[in-house]
Amino acid sequence: MAKNMVKQVYFNDVKFSKYSTWHRQQHNCLNFSDIDQVSCCNACLEPLFLVETVFYNNQKLIKPHKITKRLAEMAGIPAFILWYHTVGDMMINFHVKKIAPNYPGGYNSEPKRITPDMWLAYLEFKQSEHYPNCSKQQLFLKKLREDHRANRRKAFASILHK
């Protein structure tokens, strides 16, 4: 850990970027938060939702998220906390909690356990849902037709067969 660290470190095995380490050495009247995922349209890059990811290692399913929640509310998009559990490089399951725009159950609500396929279906759903409003529909359609893994997916059938 860097010498003269001012900001509290919650987990000992976290590797900080050089910027984060530098920032943490400054006084306590500064703060920043990173966003782990900004899911966006594959064509027009419109933000679709925000995600805070947490590696799940049998710890409590809690994560500070006030800034992510507030940013999502300001942007008018959903936000989630997603704990992911792996064995080696394989995703085993996720625990997901929606934190914006509505917040069912609030901070103490229990996340839902879902499979990687269920999360993938949600990612595809958000892209498909956005498609009618996409400013670059033709670019997305081109990418979809060229990607054989994507164009076989149920979520995109209605786009391909219009």
Salt bridges, closest charged atoms under 4 A:
GLU52 OE1 - LYS63 NZ 3.89
GLU73 OE2 - LYS69 NZ 2.43
GLU73 OE1 - ARG70 NH1 3.80
GLU124 OE2 - ARG153 NE 2.71
GLU129 OE1 - LYS126 NZ 2.68
GLU146 OE2 - LYS142 NZ 2.83
ASP147 OD1 - ARG149 NE 3.82
